Amino acid sequence: MKRLTTMLICLLVLSLTSGCWDNKELDEYGYVQAVAIDQGEDDRFMITTHFYNPSTKIEMGQSGNPASKGINISTSGETFFEAIREIPAKFGRKAKWDHMRVILIGEQLARNLNIREVLDFFSRDQEPRGTVLPLIAEQAAAPFLDVSPFIEQTIGQQYKRMETSGALYAAKTSKIPLYELAIQMCSPSNTSVLPYLHKTSVDNKAIISGLALIQDGKMVELLKEKDTEAFMMLMDRYIYGALEFPCTNETENALRKKESLEVLTFNSKLTPTVNNGSVSVGVKIAIEGTIGELRCSHLKTSKDMKQFEQRIVAQVEQQVKHTTDFFKTKKVDALGIGNQIYQRNPQQWKQLEPVWKEKIAQTEFDINVEVKVLSTGMNSGTIFGTKE
């Protein structure tokens, strides 16, 4: 009897908890792929939300082309939350943020307002993922959501691929997920970087290259491609890429002025030292790679190879020095030197922190680069079509 009673109670409990009382249908939501945030009048937030359009490939538009996979909805508000609450009234669906790929922040907003206020929602709400990629967009962010993707289904996914591949294979930019940006912004150095989305001057196409330097929550400077490449080296984030360096004897043909090395392995380390209040940083860089192109060198002996490697060393040292000089001039600790000092000696950092910008401007960098060419490739160490 006791066993029967227990079974009846269990069945009663199960009947009360069954059903679809909390069911949410797919057509109640719009799945966000990207969002663009700009500064409007009276510092209002202008939000453009890019939704995935689940139409099939057989659905055709008026022009006979497949229906667009992206839909843009524009809203505004004094706060970000107010702006996104307006989406259901315009779109007919509630925005769902857990499939979002990128967050585009307009450059005008990033220079004038603290981006902490903009990104607070994405770190506080349970739907957005910490792996979403924030970017700074040239001038205004919204127009970049009108760009048609090359191969991906939505422009949000296209920008994610561009940032990831640009950082991995070319060191043209850096991949910074939202959770890593949060760590950078609350670090002792109080400096972070974000990839820069802009239009090319040649064909006016969207490209992600360079880095926006963020200090105290605002964009202060723009790091161009060559300095970005050196920054990736200094931060030990350089994975694959091609290093170009000039020929020793210039020729009239511009194509013959540079040769290249394809990087296979790269390692770097920054070691800050504080002595009587003065800061110096030791920089050690080790590069291994194979020859990418030869236009003026003939590598027949070990001596030729040594001279070839020294040309690469000189080029990398010059490039790194240019970038460190840029940081010193702008008084920006983008390399996180202060973070290392704080981790090793918090009391020492406490003394340096009030005058840290001045200390960065006076920091000495001791740069040491080692290069090893592992192979000349399938061809010998001579230019294509010439005798060995």
Wavefront OBJ file of the C-alpha trace (Angstrom):
o trace
v 0.000 0.000 0.000
v 2.844 2.346 0.896
v 4.539 1.620 -2.443
v 1.330 2.328 -4.353
v 0.890 5.633 -2.542
v 4.452 6.677 -3.410
v 3.908 5.883 -7.097
v 0.664 7.889 -7.171
v 2.390 10.913 -5.616
v 5.226 10.709 -8.180
v 2.741 10.525 -11.051
v 0.875 13.523 -9.668
v 4.104 15.570 -9.435
v 5.094 14.596 -12.974
v 1.695 15.598 -14.326
v 2.039 19.022 -12.747
v 5.484 19.641 -14.270
v 4.734 18.328 -17.761
v 3.470 20.302 -20.701
v 4.713 23.300 -22.663
v 3.881 26.103 -20.273
v 7.289 27.757 -20.856
v 7.592 26.906 -24.551
v 9.001 29.596 -26.859
v 8.427 29.271 -30.596
v 11.179 30.053 -33.118
v 9.034 32.634 -34.866
v 8.893 34.719 -31.671
v 12.581 35.639 -31.954
v 14.918 37.411 -34.327
v 18.467 36.072 -34.172
v 21.021 38.888 -34.029
v 24.157 38.455 -36.143
v 25.684 41.900 -35.615
v 24.925 45.239 -34.010
v 26.213 48.719 -34.894
v 26.273 51.407 -32.194
v 26.653 55.092 -33.065
v 26.369 58.438 -31.307
v 23.292 60.455 -32.217
v 22.061 63.907 -31.264
v 22.125 64.768 -27.541
v 24.412 61.734 -27.046
v 21.558 59.332 -27.765
v 22.509 55.806 -28.809
v 21.697 54.999 -32.436
v 21.457 51.208 -32.732
v 21.334 49.230 -35.976
v 20.653 45.544 -35.337
v 21.432 43.018 -38.073
v 19.144 39.969 -37.940
v 19.495 36.650 -39.692
v 16.802 36.118 -42.336
v 15.868 32.398 -42.346
v 14.450 32.524 -45.881
v 15.285 29.613 -48.172
v 17.430 29.875 -51.294
v 14.410 29.409 -53.551
v 12.749 32.555 -52.221
v 13.435 35.273 -54.754
v 13.359 39.035 -54.549
v 11.979 41.372 -57.187
v 15.309 41.386 -59.046
v 15.373 37.596 -59.283
v 18.196 37.238 -56.770
v 17.965 35.042 -53.667
v 16.393 36.786 -50.682
v 18.854 38.626 -48.450
v 20.100 36.716 -45.415
v 20.354 39.914 -43.354
v 17.783 42.456 -42.150
v 18.719 45.769 -40.493
v 16.459 47.374 -37.876
v 17.344 50.877 -36.612
v 16.324 52.131 -33.148
v 17.480 54.824 -30.732
v 17.395 55.687 -27.048
v 19.075 57.535 -24.221
v 20.399 54.170 -23.027
v 21.323 51.071 -24.980
v 18.630 49.065 -23.212
v 15.969 51.605 -24.157
v 17.037 51.386 -27.811
v 16.836 47.604 -28.016
v 13.458 47.537 -26.244
v 12.100 49.351 -29.305
v 13.043 46.449 -31.619
v 9.861 44.321 -31.170
v 7.664 47.302 -32.099
v 9.531 47.708 -35.419
v 10.533 44.134 -36.181
v 7.700 42.116 -34.664
v 10.093 39.791 -32.869
v 12.185 39.902 -29.721
v 15.921 40.154 -30.313
v 17.918 37.087 -29.302
v 21.601 37.847 -28.726
v 23.281 34.492 -28.166
v 24.184 34.000 -31.852
v 25.696 37.452 -32.333
v 29.066 37.504 -34.135
v 30.366 41.096 -33.899
v 29.702 44.433 -32.184
v 30.543 47.477 -34.317
v 31.230 50.711 -32.415
v 31.333 53.922 -34.443
v 34.625 55.818 -34.248
v 32.865 59.082 -33.412
v 31.200 57.450 -30.405
v 34.430 55.719 -29.336
v 36.327 59.026 -29.314
v 33.648 61.008 -27.465
v 31.964 58.574 -25.087
v 33.252 55.883 -22.764
v 32.726 52.543 -24.498
v 32.322 50.874 -21.095
v 28.814 52.358 -21.053
v 28.129 50.890 -24.496
v 29.385 47.392 -23.733
v 27.931 47.057 -20.226
v 24.728 45.435 -21.514
v 26.630 42.681 -23.339
v 28.569 41.699 -20.221
v 25.545 41.888 -17.886
v 22.842 40.123 -19.903
v 22.846 36.309 -19.941
v 22.400 35.919 -23.717
v 25.455 37.596 -25.363
v 28.550 35.409 -25.322
v 31.935 36.530 -24.062
v 33.479 35.349 -27.330
v 31.667 37.955 -29.467
v 34.134 40.232 -31.290
v 33.921 44.036 -30.780
v 35.366 46.338 -33.463
v 35.779 50.066 -34.037
v 34.240 51.197 -37.343
v 35.563 54.182 -39.278
v 33.425 57.300 -38.614
v 29.998 55.614 -38.222
v 29.247 51.906 -37.739
v 25.738 51.579 -39.243
v 26.755 51.886 -42.957
v 29.033 48.865 -42.599
v 25.977 46.648 -41.994
v 24.695 47.561 -45.473
v 27.739 45.885 -47.062
v 27.023 42.604 -48.857
v 29.045 39.622 -47.603
v 31.464 37.973 -50.023
v 30.932 34.299 -49.161
v 29.276 34.114 -45.728
v 25.510 34.282 -45.373
v 25.470 37.444 -43.234
v 27.781 40.426 -42.954
v 28.181 39.741 -39.230
v 29.676 36.324 -39.951
v 31.785 37.868 -42.753
v 33.367 40.413 -40.387
v 34.054 37.702 -37.820
v 35.919 35.642 -40.428
v 37.821 38.689 -41.681
v 39.028 39.585 -38.193
v 39.968 36.014 -37.283
v 41.831 35.311 -40.523
v 43.496 38.731 -40.633
v 44.946 38.157 -37.166
v 45.969 34.536 -37.770
v 47.469 34.571 -41.262
v 48.599 38.146 -41.888
v 48.993 39.928 -38.508
v 47.101 42.876 -40.037
v 44.906 43.161 -36.953
v 44.298 41.390 -33.642
v 41.449 39.153 -32.532
v 39.993 40.538 -29.274
v 36.888 38.794 -27.842
v 34.656 40.685 -25.434
v 35.886 38.889 -22.297
v 39.534 39.702 -23.157
v 38.660 43.361 -23.752
v 37.081 43.495 -20.275
v 40.317 42.157 -18.757
v 42.421 44.692 -20.671
v 40.236 47.655 -19.709
v 40.430 46.919 -15.983
v 44.167 46.142 -15.987
v 46.665 48.466 -14.220
v 47.793 49.893 -17.573
v 44.155 50.814 -18.338
v 44.894 50.437 -22.066
v 43.371 48.107 -24.632
v 43.153 47.677 -28.394
v 40.320 46.913 -30.817
v 40.412 45.918 -34.510
v 39.638 48.740 -36.946
v 37.008 48.314 -39.678
v 37.291 50.800 -42.536
v 36.996 51.307 -46.293
v 40.009 50.941 -48.579
v 41.148 53.982 -50.540
v 41.603 51.933 -53.738
v 38.231 50.215 -54.266
v 36.211 51.485 -51.261
v 35.703 47.939 -49.957
v 35.356 47.094 -46.271
v 38.539 45.757 -44.655
v 39.657 45.003 -41.092
v 43.231 46.155 -40.566
v 45.025 48.229 -37.973
v 44.097 48.719 -34.330
v 42.285 51.403 -32.350
v 44.049 52.234 -29.081
v 41.620 52.585 -26.173
v 42.672 54.440 -23.022
v 40.381 55.196 -20.085
v 37.513 53.783 -22.153
v 37.968 56.124 -25.138
v 39.716 55.761 -28.477
v 42.849 57.916 -28.456
v 44.917 56.775 -31.452
v 44.887 54.575 -34.541
v 47.648 52.056 -35.169
v 48.255 51.486 -38.881
v 49.064 48.151 -40.543
v 52.877 48.160 -40.242
v 52.753 49.237 -36.598
v 50.018 46.672 -35.986
v 52.297 43.950 -37.335
v 55.070 45.067 -34.956
v 52.555 45.252 -32.081
v 51.566 41.635 -32.760
v 55.256 40.718 -32.642
v 55.832 42.497 -29.347
v 52.750 40.907 -27.756
v 53.750 37.418 -28.970
v 50.544 37.160 -30.990
v 52.253 36.894 -34.363
v 51.492 33.401 -35.702
v 51.758 33.353 -39.503
v 52.678 36.073 -41.941
v 55.205 37.332 -44.488
v 58.038 39.709 -43.631
v 59.130 42.036 -46.438
v 62.553 43.668 -46.534
v 64.376 45.790 -49.142
v 67.163 44.637 -51.410
v 70.631 45.909 -50.582
v 71.077 47.336 -54.088
v 67.994 49.086 -55.367
v 67.102 48.732 -59.025
v 64.920 50.786 -61.328
v 62.207 48.132 -61.314
v 60.045 48.679 -58.208
v 59.084 44.981 -58.093
v 62.719 44.056 -57.479
v 63.131 46.283 -54.440
v 61.753 43.859 -51.852
v 62.084 40.203 -50.917
v 60.072 38.218 -48.377
v 60.250 35.538 -45.693
v 57.276 33.330 -44.819
v 57.129 33.017 -41.020
v 56.631 29.492 -39.665
v 57.401 29.965 -35.958
v 57.557 33.158 -33.940
v 58.344 33.791 -30.282
v 58.832 37.032 -28.362
v 59.194 38.140 -24.763
v 59.102 41.517 -23.018
v 61.030 41.876 -19.759
v 60.564 45.218 -17.939
v 63.111 46.382 -15.372
v 62.770 49.242 -12.876
v 65.989 50.795 -11.603
v 65.885 53.931 -9.426
v 62.534 54.897 -10.912
v 63.674 54.452 -14.533
v 61.961 51.824 -16.677
v 63.671 49.760 -19.368
v 62.292 46.861 -21.377
v 64.242 43.994 -22.883
v 62.718 42.720 -26.131
v 63.690 39.288 -27.441
v 62.293 38.046 -30.752
v 63.047 34.706 -32.437
v 61.813 34.016 -35.994
v 62.035 30.903 -38.159
v 60.751 30.718 -41.700
v 61.242 29.881 -45.334
v 62.029 32.169 -48.231
v 58.904 33.509 -49.873
v 60.386 35.501 -52.753
v 63.821 36.316 -54.101
v 64.345 39.253 -56.423
v 67.932 40.315 -55.869
v 69.691 37.735 -53.671
v 71.743 34.685 -54.669
v 72.125 32.347 -51.688
v 74.947 30.041 -52.734
v 76.977 29.877 -49.519
v 76.442 29.961 -45.760
v 77.863 33.484 -45.780
v 75.213 34.573 -48.282
v 72.527 33.075 -46.032
v 73.920 34.835 -42.964
v 73.854 38.204 -44.714
v 70.322 37.450 -45.905
v 69.192 36.754 -42.319
v 70.869 39.937 -41.062
v 68.851 42.013 -43.537
v 65.662 40.554 -42.070
v 66.931 41.239 -38.532
v 67.623 44.888 -39.408
v 64.180 45.302 -40.961
v 62.327 43.783 -37.958
v 64.376 45.823 -35.451
v 63.604 49.019 -37.354
v 59.898 48.183 -37.560
v 59.652 47.326 -33.849
v 61.564 50.469 -32.865
v 59.199 52.623 -34.924
v 56.222 51.147 -33.047
v 57.750 51.494 -29.574
v 58.701 55.099 -30.395
v 55.079 55.709 -31.409
v 53.820 54.413 -28.046
v 56.389 56.550 -26.213
v 55.379 59.682 -28.137
v 51.668 59.103 -27.444
v 52.380 58.033 -23.819
v 50.265 54.897 -24.251
v 51.128 51.622 -22.540
v 49.575 49.403 -25.209
v 52.150 46.677 -24.499
v 50.976 46.180 -20.910
v 54.364 46.934 -19.338
v 52.658 48.336 -16.240
v 50.672 45.100 -15.894
v 53.889 43.069 -15.640
v 55.374 45.465 -13.064
v 52.184 45.266 -10.992
v 52.162 41.448 -11.071
v 55.787 41.234 -9.925
v 55.794 44.078 -7.403
v 52.477 45.782 -6.500
v 54.198 48.233 -4.151
v 56.594 49.344 -6.854
v 53.701 49.848 -9.258
v 51.867 51.937 -6.652
v 54.769 54.389 -6.719
v 54.959 54.480 -10.535
v 51.224 54.644 -11.301
v 50.674 58.413 -10.701
v 53.427 59.317 -13.214
v 53.109 56.286 -15.481
v 52.444 58.207 -18.691
v 55.670 60.145 -18.234
v 57.543 56.930 -17.428
v 56.280 55.335 -20.649
v 57.531 58.330 -22.632
v 61.012 57.820 -21.149
v 61.168 54.017 -21.346
v 64.200 52.516 -23.092
v 63.670 49.430 -25.271
v 66.573 47.031 -25.843
v 65.581 45.114 -28.984
v 67.246 41.812 -29.909
v 66.074 39.844 -32.947
v 67.207 36.416 -34.157
v 66.224 35.066 -37.576
v 66.795 31.579 -38.969
v 65.964 30.619 -42.548
v 65.000 26.947 -42.515
v 64.605 26.443 -46.243
v 64.843 28.201 -49.585
v 61.706 26.414 -50.740
v 61.381 23.966 -53.610
v 63.674 26.092 -55.758
v 67.365 26.672 -54.969
v 68.730 29.845 -53.414
v 68.700 31.735 -56.697
v 66.136 33.835 -58.513
v 63.713 31.949 -60.760
v 65.185 31.337 -64.208
v 68.806 32.076 -63.305
v 71.768 29.722 -63.118
v 72.990 28.477 -59.757
l 1 2 3 4 5 6 7 8 9 10 11 12 13 14 15 16 17 18 19 20 21 22 23 24 25 26 27 28 29 30 31 32 33 34 35 36 37 38 39 40 41 42 43 44 45 46 47 48 49 50 51 52 53 54 55 56 57 58 59 60 61 62 63 64 65 66 67 68 69 70 71 72 73 74 75 76 77 78 79 80 81 82 83 84 85 86 87 88 89 90 91 92 93 94 95 96 97 98 99 100 101 102 103 104 105 106 107 108 109 110 111 112 113 114 115 116 117 118 119 120 121 122 123 124 125 126 127 128 129 130 131 132 133 134 135 136 137 138 139 140 141 142 143 144 145 146 147 148 149 150 151 152 153 154 155 156 157 158 159 160 161 162 163 164 165 166 167 168 169 170 171 172 173 174 175 176 177 178 179 180 181 182 183 184 185 186 187 188 189 190 191 192 193 194 195 196 197 198 199 200 201 202 203 204 205 206 207 208 209 210 211 212 213 214 215 216 217 218 219 220 221 222 223 224 225 226 227 228 229 230 231 232 233 234 235 236 237 238 239 240 241 242 243 244 245 246 247 248 249 250 251 252 253 254 255 256 257 258 259 260 261 262 263 264 265 266 267 268 269 270 271 272 273 274 275 276 277 278 279 280 281 282 283 284 285 286 287 288 289 290 291 292 293 294 295 296 297 298 299 300 301 302 303 304 305 306 307 308 309 310 311 312 313 314 315 316 317 318 319 320 321 322 323 324 325 326 327 328 329 330 331 332 333 334 335 336 337 338 339 340 341 342 343 344 345 346 347 348 349 350 351 352 353 354 355 356 357 358 359 360 361 362 363 364 365 366 367 368 369 370 371 372 373 374 375 376 377 378 379 380 381 382 383 384 385 386 387 388
